């Protein structure tokens, strides 16, 4: 277990160092993504200003929502970008190298790539959550809940990504299918949390864990809900277990697609 974690940390460090060698490009990716996200959050703030609060959600809650969502996205795709490359790995046959590795296959795949732009999401997420804590006048317990929820929402996002990109082993056009499924999973996590009530809230909490990434964590912190933290902790364990099961089952369907050719 510790050897696997040590390997993961080593791989992540190596990816970061390699990407940071081109410092200007690295910084431009980070800054560019931060600016892009800032423009998006202003759009939602103007919306809240125009229509007012919806089911108790204010502009401050939107800031928190974007913070949790961006941080989860940024952490996963900065250090585990390899999962998103699964369609390419499977289609090209380069997934063979992971099958032959003595290391944990999922861990090896996840740490095989790094996204500099995702670091911009991490920076943006931290800034948003800091602003949200100030606007909320967060107490000590709320800050602790927020830190715990960052961890849980990131694990849930990782679980969703693993499940989505595990479809690469089932479809010929895996890139299109996985991209569509990812949008179905992640897009609701960026939308106004107050808009999800009744059936849609149930669907995007228990059937598709989109609201567990941002909306529900915001409500738990805002209302200091210990019942809510217990629920999301349980669902985190359930979804991550499902993700590991789905990935391991999907890998068994893999057949090498070696494209080695011989030159003249």
C-alpha angles and dihedrals in degrees: 000000000000091000089055092050091047090052091049092052091047092050092048092049091050092050092049093048091048093050093044092056088083092055099176093050091045094051093044090054091050095045093042093054092046091053092046092053092046090057090051094052092050088056091057093044090054088050092053090046090054101045101025127221118344116204091337096312115135133182090269090058090053089056090052091047093054090045095055093041096047093045093051091046093046097048094048098044095041096055102020103036090133091080089064089053093057094105090057094044093051096042094048096043092239088123084083091082091060092050090054094048118104089217126090105288097221092047091048092050094045095052095043093094141030132204117211092192090059088064085066088058089052092052092046092048094052091048092050094048091048090052090046091053090052094047090047093047084228118208127217094270092050091051090051090048090050093053092048091047092052088059094045096045090049092052091048091049089049090050091051092049092050091051094046096048094042084076085077088087094056106046135056093215092044095154094063094041096048092045091053093047091048091055090050089052102041106030095072088053089066097049129094105288094213091064093068111083136142116353096003091052091051093048095048093046106042106017099033112018096216098124091050089069099060121340100056094043088053091052092047092053094043095049096032088232113184089179089056093051090051091052095048091046090054092046091049090058091046096048095044091050090050091049093053091047093048093048095048091047092047093050090061089066093059118118121185114256099193111184096186111147134184122240125221 
